[in-house]
């Protein structure tokens, strides 16, 4: 009689252990999947923050470029336009416009330190650049 109760108890115990193992395995898998999903959400939130920063930066640049002052300045510089009532005076110096633009590129390509050095210690080089 004891052996039959023991066999019955052993069978029930093994069934319970199998069910418990099945449940633990299922919960463990779901927990790991939940952790992976939370990690993905954190990565996507970081990407979202970075993209929002880029968007704000782009909107700021667009706003600056479409402002009235910028557009007016570009129209004056590139196209020689003026407002109504303003008179446009073009003062021509020696050389063509292309030569003057190239010369201004040479001057702007030099650093301030080089220009100051030339001003104080190499006056001929400074005068040559200043004449451009």
N, CA, C and O atoms as a GROMACS GRO file, in nm:
protein
  528
    1UNK      N    1   0.080  -0.118   0.000
    1UNK     CA    2   0.000   0.000   0.000
    1UNK      C    3   0.085   0.125   0.000
    1UNK      O    4   0.053   0.223  -0.067
    2UNK      N    5   0.191   0.123   0.074
    2UNK     CA    6   0.281   0.237   0.074
    2UNK      C    7   0.345   0.260  -0.060
    2UNK      O    8   0.365   0.375  -0.101
    3UNK      N    9   0.377   0.157  -0.129
    3UNK     CA   10   0.440   0.171  -0.259
    3UNK      C   11   0.345   0.230  -0.360
    3UNK      O   12   0.387   0.307  -0.446
    4UNK      N   13   0.219   0.196  -0.355
    4UNK     CA   14   0.124   0.253  -0.451
    4UNK      C   15   0.103   0.402  -0.422
    4UNK      O   16   0.092   0.482  -0.515
    5UNK      N   17   0.098   0.439  -0.293
    5UNK     CA   18   0.085   0.582  -0.259
    5UNK      C   19   0.212   0.657  -0.301
    5UNK      O   20   0.206   0.771  -0.347
    6UNK      N   21   0.326   0.589  -0.283
    6UNK     CA   22   0.451   0.653  -0.319
    6UNK      C   23   0.461   0.670  -0.470
    6UNK      O   24   0.507   0.773  -0.517
    7UNK      N   25   0.418   0.569  -0.546
    7UNK     CA   26   0.418   0.578  -0.691
    7UNK      C   27   0.321   0.686  -0.737
    7UNK      O   28   0.351   0.761  -0.829
    8UNK      N   29   0.207   0.693  -0.674
    8UNK     CA   30   0.109   0.795  -0.708
    8UNK      C   31   0.164   0.933  -0.676
    8UNK      O   32   0.150   1.026  -0.756
    9UNK      N   33   0.226   0.947  -0.559
    9UNK     CA   34   0.286   1.075  -0.520
    9UNK      C   35   0.401   1.111  -0.614
    9UNK      O   36   0.414   1.228  -0.651
   10UNK      N   37   0.483   1.015  -0.652
   10UNK     CA   38   0.595   1.037  -0.743
   10UNK      C   39   0.547   1.081  -0.880
   10UNK      O   40   0.607   1.170  -0.941
   11UNK      N   41   0.441   1.022  -0.928
   11UNK     CA   42   0.387   1.058  -1.059
   11UNK      C   43   0.332   1.200  -1.055
   11UNK      O   44   0.357   1.280  -1.145
   12UNK      N   45   0.256   1.230  -0.950
   12UNK     CA   46   0.201   1.366  -0.936
   12UNK      C   47   0.316   1.467  -0.922
   12UNK      O   48   0.310   1.576  -0.978
   13UNK      N   49   0.420   1.430  -0.847
   13UNK     CA   50   0.534   1.518  -0.829
   13UNK      C   51   0.604   1.544  -0.961
   13UNK      O   52   0.638   1.659  -0.990
   14UNK      N   53   0.626   1.442  -1.041
   14UNK     CA   54   0.692   1.458  -1.171
   14UNK      C   55   0.607   1.542  -1.266
   14UNK      O   56   0.661   1.624  -1.342
   15UNK      N   57   0.478   1.524  -1.263
   15UNK     CA   58   0.389   1.604  -1.348
   15UNK      C   59   0.396   1.750  -1.304
   15UNK      O   60   0.403   1.840  -1.388
   16UNK      N   61   0.394   1.773  -1.174
   16UNK     CA   62   0.403   1.910  -1.123
   16UNK      C   63   0.538   1.975  -1.159
   16UNK      O   64   0.542   2.092  -1.196
   17UNK      N   65   0.646   1.898  -1.150
   17UNK     CA   66   0.779   1.950  -1.186
   17UNK      C   67   0.782   1.984  -1.335
   17UNK      O   68   0.838   2.086  -1.374
   18UNK      N   69   0.723   1.900  -1.418
   18UNK     CA   70   0.720   1.926  -1.563
   18UNK      C   71   0.638   2.052  -1.593
   18UNK      O   72   0.679   2.134  -1.675
   19UNK      N   73   0.523   2.066  -1.528
   19UNK     CA   74   0.440   2.185  -1.549
   19UNK      C   75   0.515   2.310  -1.500
   19UNK      O   76   0.513   2.413  -1.566
   20UNK      N   77   0.580   2.299  -1.385
   20UNK     CA   78   0.655   2.412  -1.331
   20UNK      C   79   0.770   2.449  -1.425
   20UNK      O   80   0.793   2.568  -1.450
   21UNK      N   81   0.842   2.351  -1.477
   21UNK     CA   82   0.952   2.377  -1.570
   21UNK      C   83   0.898   2.444  -1.696
   21UNK      O   84   0.960   2.538  -1.747
   22UNK      N   85   0.785   2.398  -1.746
   22UNK     CA   86   0.723   2.458  -1.865
   22UNK      C   87   0.686   2.604  -1.839
   22UNK      O   88   0.711   2.690  -1.923
   23UNK      N   89   0.628   2.632  -1.722
   23UNK     CA   90   0.589   2.769  -1.688
   23UNK      C   91   0.711   2.860  -1.670
   23UNK      O   92   0.712   2.973  -1.718
   24UNK      N   93   0.814   2.808  -1.601
   24UNK     CA   94   0.936   2.888  -1.579
   24UNK      C   95   1.002   2.918  -1.714
   24UNK      O   96   1.048   3.030  -1.736
   25UNK      N   97   1.008   2.821  -1.800
   25UNK     CA   98   1.068   2.840  -1.932
   25UNK      C   99   0.989   2.944  -2.012
   25UNK      O  100   1.048   3.032  -2.076
   26UNK      N  101   0.858   2.936  -2.008
   26UNK     CA  102   0.774   3.032  -2.080
   26UNK      C  103   0.789   3.173  -2.024
   26UNK      O  104   0.803   3.269  -2.100
   27UNK      N  105   0.785   3.186  -1.890
   27UNK     CA  106   0.801   3.318  -1.829
   27UNK      C  107   0.941   3.374  -1.854
   27UNK      O  108   0.957   3.494  -1.877
   28UNK      N  109   1.041   3.288  -1.850
   28UNK     CA  110   1.179   3.333  -1.875
   28UNK      C  111   1.195   3.387  -2.017
   28UNK      O  112   1.258   3.490  -2.038
   29UNK      N  113   1.137   3.314  -2.113
   29UNK     CA  114   1.144   3.360  -2.252
   29UNK      C  115   1.073   3.494  -2.269
   29UNK      O  116   1.125   3.582  -2.339
   30UNK      N  117   0.959   3.511  -2.209
   30UNK     CA  118   0.884   3.637  -2.218
   30UNK      C  119   0.960   3.751  -2.150
   30UNK      O  120   0.961   3.864  -2.199
   31UNK      N  121   1.025   3.720  -2.037
   31UNK     CA  122   1.103   3.822  -1.968
   31UNK      C  123   1.219   3.870  -2.055
   31UNK      O  124   1.242   3.991  -2.068
   32UNK      N  125   1.292   3.776  -2.116
   32UNK     CA  126   1.403   3.813  -2.204
   32UNK      C  127   1.354   3.894  -2.325
   32UNK      O  128   1.420   3.989  -2.366
   33UNK      N  129   1.241   3.855  -2.380
   33UNK     CA  130   1.185   3.930  -2.493
   33UNK      C  131   1.143   4.070  -2.449
   33UNK      O  132   1.161   4.166  -2.525
   34UNK      N  133   1.089   4.084  -2.329
   34UNK     CA  134   1.050   4.214  -2.274
   34UNK      C  135   1.173   4.303  -2.255
   34UNK      O  136   1.169   4.422  -2.286
   35UNK      N  137   1.283   4.246  -2.204
   35UNK     CA  138   1.407   4.322  -2.187
   35UNK      C  139   1.459   4.369  -2.322
   35UNK      O  140   1.504   4.483  -2.335
   36UNK      N  141   1.455   4.283  -2.422
   36UNK     CA  142   1.500   4.320  -2.557
   36UNK      C  143   1.414   4.431  -2.616
   36UNK      O  144   1.465   4.522  -2.680
   37UNK      N  145   1.285   4.423  -2.595
   37UNK     CA  146   1.194   4.527  -2.646
   37UNK      C  147   1.221   4.660  -2.575
   37UNK      O  148   1.222   4.765  -2.640
   38UNK      N  149   1.244   4.657  -2.444
   38UNK     CA  150   1.275   4.780  -2.371
   38UNK      C  151   1.406   4.841  -2.419
   38UNK      O  152   1.418   4.963  -2.428
   39UNK      N  153   1.505   4.757  -2.450
   39UNK     CA  154   1.632   4.806  -2.503
   39UNK      C  155   1.611   4.870  -2.641
   39UNK      O  156   1.668   4.975  -2.670
   40UNK      N  157   1.529   4.808  -2.723
   40UNK     CA  158   1.498   4.864  -2.855
   40UNK      C  159   1.426   4.998  -2.841
   40UNK      O  160   1.453   5.092  -2.916
   41UNK      N  161   1.335   5.007  -2.746
   41UNK     CA  162   1.262   5.133  -2.723
   41UNK      C  163   1.359   5.242  -2.680
   41UNK      O  164   1.348   5.356  -2.725
   42UNK      N  165   1.454   5.209  -2.592
   42UNK     CA  166   1.553   5.307  -2.547
   42UNK      C  167   1.638   5.355  -2.665
   42UNK      O  168   1.666   5.475  -2.677
   43UNK      N  169   1.680   5.262  -2.751
   43UNK     CA  170   1.758   5.300  -2.870
   43UNK      C  171   1.677   5.389  -2.962
   43UNK      O  172   1.729   5.489  -3.014
   44UNK      N  173   1.552   5.354  -2.984
   44UNK     CA  174   1.467   5.435  -3.072
   44UNK      C  175   1.441   5.573  -3.013
   44UNK      O  176   1.434   5.671  -3.086
   45UNK      N  177   1.426   5.582  -2.880
   45UNK     CA  178   1.409   5.713  -2.816
   45UNK      C  179   1.534   5.798  -2.833
   45UNK      O  180   1.524   5.919  -2.855
   46UNK      N  181   1.652   5.735  -2.822
   46UNK     CA  182   1.777   5.810  -2.842
   46UNK      C  183   1.786   5.860  -2.986
   46UNK      O  184   1.824   5.974  -3.010
   47UNK      N  185   1.750   5.775  -3.082
   47UNK     CA  186   1.750   5.817  -3.223
   47UNK      C  187   1.649   5.929  -3.245
   47UNK      O  188   1.675   6.023  -3.320
   48UNK      N  189   1.534   5.919  -3.181
   48UNK     CA  190   1.431   6.021  -3.194
   48UNK      C  191   1.480   6.155  -3.141
   48UNK      O  192   1.458   6.259  -3.202
   49UNK      N  193   1.548   6.152  -3.025
   49UNK     CA  194   1.603   6.276  -2.969
   49UNK      C  195   1.707   6.338  -3.063
   49UNK      O  196   1.709   6.460  -3.084
   50UNK      N  197   1.793   6.253  -3.120
   50UNK     CA  198   1.895   6.304  -3.212
   50UNK      C  199   1.830   6.364  -3.336
   50UNK      O  200   1.871   6.470  -3.382
   51UNK      N  201   1.729   6.298  -3.390
   51UNK     CA  202   1.660   6.348  -3.509
   51UNK      C  203   1.584   6.477  -3.480
   51UNK      O  204   1.577   6.566  -3.564
   52UNK      N  205   1.527   6.488  -3.360
   52UNK     CA  206   1.458   6.612  -3.324
   52UNK      C  207   1.556   6.727  -3.313
   52UNK      O  208   1.525   6.839  -3.352
   53UNK      N  209   1.676   6.699  -3.260
   53UNK     CA  210   1.780   6.802  -3.254
   53UNK      C  211   1.820   6.848  -3.393
   53UNK      O  212   1.836   6.967  -3.417
   54UNK      N  213   1.837   6.751  -3.484
   54UNK     CA  214   1.871   6.786  -3.622
   54UNK      C  215   1.759   6.864  -3.688
   54UNK      O  216   1.784   6.958  -3.764
   55UNK      N  217   1.635   6.826  -3.658
   55UNK     CA  218   1.521   6.896  -3.716
   55UNK      C  219   1.517   7.041  -3.667
   55UNK      O  220   1.494   7.132  -3.747
   56UNK      N  221   1.538   7.063  -3.538
   56UNK     CA  222   1.539   7.199  -3.485
   56UNK      C  223   1.651   7.281  -3.547
   56UNK      O  224   1.634   7.398  -3.578
   57UNK      N  225   1.766   7.217  -3.564
   57UNK     CA  226   1.880   7.286  -3.626
   57UNK      C  227   1.847   7.322  -3.770
   57UNK      O  228   1.876   7.433  -3.815
   58UNK      N  229   1.788   7.229  -3.843
   58UNK     CA  230   1.751   7.255  -3.983
   58UNK      C  231   1.645   7.364  -3.993
   58UNK      O  232   1.652   7.450  -4.080
   59UNK      N  233   1.548   7.360  -3.903
   59UNK     CA  234   1.445   7.464  -3.905
   59UNK      C  235   1.504   7.601  -3.875
   59UNK      O  236   1.461   7.702  -3.932
   60UNK      N  237   1.602   7.605  -3.786
   60UNK     CA  238   1.668   7.731  -3.754
   60UNK      C  239   1.742   7.786  -3.875
   60UNK      O  240   1.736   7.905  -3.904
   61UNK      N  241   1.813   7.697  -3.946
   61UNK     CA  242   1.885   7.739  -4.067
   61UNK      C  243   1.787   7.786  -4.174
   61UNK      O  244   1.810   7.888  -4.239
   62UNK      N  245   1.678   7.713  -4.191
   62UNK     CA  246   1.576   7.752  -4.290
   62UNK      C  247   1.518   7.887  -4.255
   62UNK      O  248   1.497   7.972  -4.342
   63UNK      N  249   1.491   7.908  -4.126
   63UNK     CA  250   1.434   8.035  -4.082
   63UNK      C  251   1.531   8.149  -4.108
   63UNK      O  252   1.491   8.257  -4.152
   64UNK      N  253   1.659   8.126  -4.082
   64UNK     CA  254   1.759   8.230  -4.106
   64UNK      C  255   1.772   8.260  -4.255
   64UNK      O  256   1.781   8.376  -4.295
   65UNK      N  257   1.773   8.155  -4.335
   65UNK     CA  258   1.791   8.175  -4.479
   65UNK      C  259   1.668   8.236  -4.546
   65UNK      O  260   1.680   8.299  -4.651
   66UNK      N  261   1.552   8.220  -4.487
   66UNK     CA  262   1.432   8.275  -4.549
   66UNK      C  263   1.393   8.409  -4.487
   66UNK      O  264   1.290   8.467  -4.522
   67UNK      N  265   1.476   8.458  -4.394
   67UNK     CA  266   1.443   8.587  -4.333
   67UNK      C  267   1.458   8.699  -4.436
   67UNK      O  268   1.535   8.688  -4.532
   68UNK      N  269   1.386   8.805  -4.414
   68UNK     CA  270   1.385   8.919  -4.506
   68UNK      C  271   1.524   8.982  -4.516
   68UNK      O  272   1.568   9.021  -4.624
   69UNK      N  273   1.593   8.991  -4.403
   69UNK     CA  274   1.725   9.054  -4.402
   69UNK      C  275   1.827   8.974  -4.482
   69UNK      O  276   1.907   9.031  -4.556
   70UNK      N  277   1.824   8.842  -4.468
   70UNK     CA  278   1.917   8.759  -4.543
   70UNK      C  279   1.888   8.767  -4.692
   70UNK      O  280   1.980   8.784  -4.773
   71UNK      N  281   1.761   8.755  -4.729
   71UNK     CA  282   1.726   8.760  -4.871
   71UNK      C  283   1.761   8.896  -4.931
   71UNK      O  284   1.809   8.903  -5.044
   72UNK      N  285   1.739   9.002  -4.856
   72UNK     CA  286   1.773   9.135  -4.905
   72UNK      C  287   1.923   9.149  -4.924
   72UNK      O  288   1.969   9.203  -5.025
   73UNK      N  289   1.999   9.100  -4.828
   73UNK     CA  290   2.145   9.106  -4.839
   73UNK      C  291   2.197   9.026  -4.958
   73UNK      O  292   2.287   9.071  -5.029
   74UNK      N  293   2.141   8.908  -4.979
   74UNK     CA  294   2.182   8.827  -5.094
   74UNK      C  295   2.146   8.895  -5.225
   74UNK      O  296   2.224   8.891  -5.320
   75UNK      N  297   2.028   8.957  -5.232
   75UNK     CA  298   1.988   9.027  -5.354
   75UNK      C  299   2.082   9.144  -5.381
   75UNK      O  300   2.118   9.170  -5.496
   76UNK      N  301   2.121   9.213  -5.277
   76UNK     CA  302   2.214   9.326  -5.295
   76UNK      C  303   2.352   9.278  -5.338
   76UNK      O  304   2.411   9.333  -5.430
   77UNK      N  305   2.403   9.175  -5.272
   77UNK     CA  306   2.538   9.127  -5.301
   77UNK      C  307   2.548   9.061  -5.437
   77UNK      O  308   2.635   9.097  -5.517
   78UNK      N  309   2.462   8.966  -5.464
   78UNK     CA  310   2.478   8.883  -5.583
   78UNK      C  311   2.418   8.945  -5.709
   78UNK      O  312   2.470   8.926  -5.819
   79UNK      N  313   2.310   9.019  -5.693
   79UNK     CA  314   2.241   9.068  -5.811
   79UNK      C  315   2.245   9.220  -5.825
   79UNK      O  316   2.194   9.275  -5.922
   80UNK      N  317   2.304   9.286  -5.730
   80UNK     CA  318   2.315   9.432  -5.737
   80UNK      C  319   2.181   9.502  -5.731
   80UNK      O  320   2.164   9.609  -5.789
   81UNK      N  321   2.085   9.444  -5.661
   81UNK     CA  322   1.952   9.503  -5.652
   81UNK      C  323   1.947   9.607  -5.540
   81UNK      O  324   2.027   9.602  -5.447
   82UNK      N  325   1.853   9.700  -5.552
   82UNK     CA  326   1.835   9.802  -5.450
   82UNK      C  327   1.686   9.822  -5.427
   82UNK      O  328   1.604   9.784  -5.511
   83UNK      N  329   1.653   9.881  -5.312
   83UNK     CA  330   1.514   9.911  -5.282
   83UNK      C  331   1.470  10.033  -5.362
   83UNK      O  332   1.552  10.107  -5.417
   84UNK      N  333   1.339  10.052  -5.367
   84UNK     CA  334   1.287  10.171  -5.434
   84UNK      C  335   1.336  10.296  -5.362
   84UNK      O  336   1.335  10.302  -5.239
   85UNK      N  337   1.380  10.395  -5.440
   85UNK     CA  338   1.428  10.519  -5.383
   85UNK      C  339   1.577  10.517  -5.354
   85UNK      O  340   1.636  10.622  -5.332
   86UNK      N  341   1.639  10.400  -5.355
   86UNK     CA  342   1.783  10.392  -5.333
   86UNK      C  343   1.854  10.402  -5.467
   86UNK      O  344   1.803  10.358  -5.570
   87UNK      N  345   1.970  10.460  -5.464
   87UNK     CA  346   2.051  10.468  -5.586
   87UNK      C  347   2.169  10.374  -5.568
   87UNK      O  348   2.229  10.365  -5.461
   88UNK      N  349   2.199  10.305  -5.673
   88UNK     CA  350   2.307  10.208  -5.671
   88UNK      C  351   2.430  10.271  -5.732
   88UNK      O  352   2.427  10.318  -5.846
   89UNK      N  353   2.538  10.274  -5.657
   89UNK     CA  354   2.664  10.329  -5.707
   89UNK      C  355   2.765  10.218  -5.712
   89UNK      O  356   2.792  10.153  -5.612
   90UNK      N  357   2.822  10.196  -5.829
   90UNK     CA  358   2.923  10.092  -5.847
   90UNK      C  359   3.056  10.164  -5.866
   90UNK      O  360   3.074  10.240  -5.961
   91UNK      N  361   3.146  10.139  -5.776
   91UNK     CA  362   3.278  10.201  -5.782
   91UNK      C  363   3.373  10.095  -5.834
   91UNK      O  364   3.400   9.994  -5.769
   92UNK      N  365   3.424  10.122  -5.952
   92UNK     CA  366   3.512  10.025  -6.017
   92UNK      C  367   3.656  10.059  -5.985
   92UNK      O  368   3.699  10.174  -5.998
   93UNK      N  369   3.730   9.958  -5.943
   93UNK     CA  370   3.874   9.976  -5.924
   93UNK      C  371   3.943   9.905  -6.038
   93UNK      O  372   3.877   9.849  -6.126
   94UNK      N  373   4.072   9.906  -6.037
   94UNK     CA  374   4.146   9.845  -6.147
   94UNK      C  375   4.114   9.698  -6.163
   94UNK      O  376   4.095   9.627  -6.064
   95UNK      N  377   4.109   9.652  -6.284
   95UNK     CA  378   4.086   9.512  -6.313
   95UNK      C  379   3.938   9.480  -6.332
   95UNK      O  380   3.851   9.561  -6.301
   96UNK      N  381   3.914   9.363  -6.382
   96UNK     CA  382   3.777   9.319  -6.404
   96UNK      C  383   3.718   9.265  -6.274
   96UNK      O  384   3.788   9.247  -6.174
   97UNK      N  385   3.591   9.242  -6.278
   97UNK     CA  386   3.523   9.191  -6.159
   97UNK      C  387   3.581   9.056  -6.117
   97UNK      O  388   3.599   9.031  -5.998
   98UNK      N  389   3.609   8.968  -6.213
   98UNK     CA  390   3.666   8.836  -6.181
   98UNK      C  391   3.802   8.850  -6.113
   98UNK      O  392   3.831   8.778  -6.018
   99UNK      N  393   3.885   8.942  -6.163
   99UNK     CA  394   4.016   8.961  -6.101
   99UNK      C  395   4.002   9.011  -5.958
   99UNK      O  396   4.075   8.967  -5.870
  100UNK      N  397   3.909   9.103  -5.935
  100UNK     CA  398   3.889   9.156  -5.801
  100UNK      C  399   3.837   9.048  -5.708
  100UNK      O  400   3.877   9.041  -5.592
  101UNK      N  401   3.747   8.963  -5.758
  101UNK     CA  402   3.695   8.855  -5.674
  101UNK      C  403   3.805   8.757  -5.638
  101UNK      O  404   3.812   8.710  -5.525
  102UNK      N  405   3.891   8.724  -5.735
  102UNK     CA  406   4.004   8.633  -5.707
  102UNK      C  407   4.098   8.696  -5.606
  102UNK      O  408   4.148   8.627  -5.517
  103UNK      N  409   4.123   8.825  -5.618
  103UNK     CA  410   4.211   8.894  -5.524
  103UNK      C  411   4.150   8.896  -5.384
  103UNK      O  412   4.222   8.877  -5.286
  104UNK      N  413   4.021   8.917  -5.376
  104UNK     CA  414   3.958   8.917  -5.243
  104UNK      C  415   3.962   8.777  -5.182
  104UNK      O  416   3.970   8.763  -5.060
  105UNK      N  417   3.956   8.673  -5.267
  105UNK     CA  418   3.970   8.537  -5.215
  105UNK      C  419   4.109   8.514  -5.159
  105UNK      O  420   4.124   8.446  -5.057
  106UNK      N  421   4.213   8.571  -5.225
  106UNK     CA  422   4.350   8.557  -5.177
  106UNK      C  423   4.364   8.626  -5.043
  106UNK      O  424   4.424   8.572  -4.951
  107UNK      N  425   4.307   8.747  -5.031
  107UNK     CA  426   4.317   8.821  -4.906
  107UNK      C  427   4.243   8.748  -4.795
  107UNK      O  428   4.294   8.738  -4.684
  108UNK      N  429   4.123   8.698  -4.823
  108UNK     CA  430   4.046   8.631  -4.719
  108UNK      C  431   4.103   8.494  -4.684
  108UNK      O  432   4.074   8.441  -4.577
  109UNK      N  433   4.185   8.436  -4.774
  109UNK     CA  434   4.245   8.306  -4.745
  109UNK      C  435   4.359   8.319  -4.644
  109UNK      O  436   4.392   8.222  -4.576
  110UNK      N  437   4.418   8.438  -4.634
  110UNK     CA  438   4.525   8.458  -4.537
  110UNK      C  439   4.466   8.477  -4.398
  110UNK      O  440   4.359   8.536  -4.381
  111UNK      N  441   4.538   8.426  -4.301
  111UNK     CA  442   4.488   8.443  -4.164
  111UNK      C  443   4.523   8.582  -4.115
  111UNK      O  444   4.609   8.650  -4.171
  112UNK      N  445   4.456   8.623  -4.010
  112UNK     CA  446   4.481   8.754  -3.951
  112UNK      C  447   4.624   8.765  -3.901
  112UNK      O  448   4.685   8.872  -3.911
  113UNK      N  449   4.677   8.658  -3.847
  113UNK     CA  450   4.813   8.659  -3.794
  113UNK      C  451   4.912   8.690  -3.906
  113UNK      O  452   5.005   8.770  -3.888
  114UNK      N  453   4.892   8.627  -4.021
  114UNK     CA  454   4.981   8.651  -4.135
  114UNK      C  455   4.970   8.796  -4.181
  114UNK      O  456   5.071   8.860  -4.209
  115UNK      N  457   4.849   8.846  -4.188
  115UNK     CA  458   4.832   8.986  -4.232
  115UNK      C  459   4.897   9.083  -4.134
  115UNK      O  460   4.959   9.181  -4.176
  116UNK      N  461   4.883   9.058  -4.004
  116UNK     CA  462   4.947   9.146  -3.906
  116UNK      C  463   5.101   9.137  -3.917
  116UNK      O  464   5.170   9.238  -3.908
  117UNK      N  465   5.152   9.017  -3.936
  117UNK     CA  466   5.296   8.999  -3.953
  117UNK      C  467   5.345   9.079  -4.073
  117UNK      O  468   5.445   9.151  -4.066
  118UNK      N  469   5.273   9.066  -4.183
  118UNK     CA  470   5.311   9.142  -4.301
  118UNK      C  471   5.300   9.292  -4.276
  118UNK      O  472   5.384   9.368  -4.325
  119UNK      N  473   5.202   9.337  -4.204
  119UNK     CA  474   5.183   9.480  -4.177
  119UNK      C  475   5.301   9.537  -4.100
  119UNK      O  476   5.348   9.646  -4.130
  120UNK      N  477   5.350   9.463  -4.000
  120UNK     CA  478   5.457   9.515  -3.916
  120UNK      C  479   5.597   9.481  -3.968
  120UNK      O  480   5.689   9.562  -3.951
  121UNK      N  481   5.616   9.365  -4.029
  121UNK     CA  482   5.751   9.321  -4.061
  121UNK      C  483   5.781   9.303  -4.209
  121UNK      O  484   5.898   9.301  -4.248
  122UNK      N  485   5.680   9.291  -4.293
  122UNK     CA  486   5.701   9.273  -4.437
  122UNK      C  487   5.604   9.366  -4.510
  122UNK      O  488   5.505   9.323  -4.568
  123UNK      N  489   5.636   9.493  -4.504
  123UNK     CA  490   5.543   9.595  -4.553
  123UNK      C  491   5.517   9.582  -4.704
  123UNK      O  492   5.407   9.612  -4.749
  124UNK      N  493   5.616   9.537  -4.781
  124UNK     CA  494   5.597   9.523  -4.926
  124UNK      C  495   5.492   9.415  -4.957
  124UNK      O  496   5.405   9.436  -5.042
  125UNK      N  497   5.499   9.302  -4.888
  125UNK     CA  498   5.400   9.196  -4.910
  125UNK      C  499   5.261   9.244  -4.867
  125UNK      O  500   5.162   9.213  -4.934
  126UNK      N  501   5.253   9.318  -4.757
  126UNK     CA  502   5.125   9.371  -4.713
  126UNK      C  503   5.067   9.469  -4.816
  126UNK      O  504   4.948   9.463  -4.846
  127UNK      N  505   5.152   9.558  -4.869
  127UNK     CA  506   5.105   9.654  -4.970
  127UNK      C  507   5.060   9.584  -5.096
  127UNK      O  508   4.964   9.627  -5.160
  128UNK      N  509   5.129   9.474  -5.134
  128UNK     CA  510   5.088   9.400  -5.255
  128UNK      C  511   4.950   9.338  -5.236
  128UNK      O  512   4.867   9.342  -5.327
  129UNK      N  513   4.925   9.280  -5.119
  129UNK     CA  514   4.795   9.218  -5.092
  129UNK      C  515   4.689   9.326  -5.076
  129UNK      O  516   4.576   9.309  -5.123
  130UNK      N  517   4.723   9.435  -5.010
  130UNK     CA  518   4.626   9.543  -4.989
  130UNK      C  519   4.587   9.609  -5.121
  130UNK      O  520   4.475   9.659  -5.134
  131UNK      N  521   4.679   9.609  -5.219
  131UNK     CA  522   4.649   9.670  -5.349
  131UNK      C  523   4.550   9.586  -5.428
  131UNK      O  524   4.484   9.636  -5.519
  132UNK      N  525   4.540   9.460  -5.394
  132UNK     CA  526   4.445   9.374  -5.466
  132UNK      C  527   4.307   9.416  -5.427
  132UNK      O  528   4.209   9.358  -5.475
   0.00000   0.00000   0.00000
